[in-house]
């Protein structure tokens, strides 16, 4: 367990939370600062800082649980959209440095409008640039 980690505090029983589902590997709970109705976070009981640290089997269980929780949200609220978000590093938007996944139901156009604005500023990359980048990344695959 790591100091000043709210998810480790939950696992240790030092912090209240509203459980949706849990097992010996993970906890799915209501986010205490929800973006929308039904916003859920899923995190492993063991402390892993980010995607680079988490073991594959635990990541797989979190992924399968994300689908299970998403299906429950669909049955419960039938949101017209849903995001599954996992941030890594400060520049990636990570604010709690314990691996976790957000499941955020979407009920209106607010996020869609934001994505449209972001997309307007994106430029199409050349095939040569993309080929160079793809080959560079392939060379670093394990």
JOKA-V988901 format. One record per backbone hydrogen bond with DSSP energy under -0.5 kcal/mol. CO is the residue of the C=O (numbers start at 1). NH is the residue of the N-H. If there is no record, write none. Layout:
co->(CO/CO)
nh->(NH/NH)
//
This chain:
co->(2/4/5/6/7/8/9/9/9/10/17/18/21/25/26/27/28/28/29/31/36/39/40/41/42/43/46/48/50/50/55/56/57/58/59/60/61/62/63/64/65/66/67/68/69/70/71/72/73/73/74/81/83/83/85/89/89/90/95/96/99/101/102/102/103/103/104/106/109/110/111/112/113/114/115/116/117/118/119/126/127/128/129/130/131/132/133/134/135/137/138)
nh->(5/6/9/10/11/12/13/14/15/13/19/30/28/45/23/43/20/21/41/34/39/31/103/29/101/27/48/99/53/54/59/60/61/62/63/64/65/66/67/68/69/70/71/72/73/74/75/76/77/78/78/106/85/104/102/92/94/93/97/98/44/42/85/104/40/105/83/81/113/114/115/116/117/118/119/120/121/121/122/130/131/132/133/134/135/136/137/138/139/140/141)
//
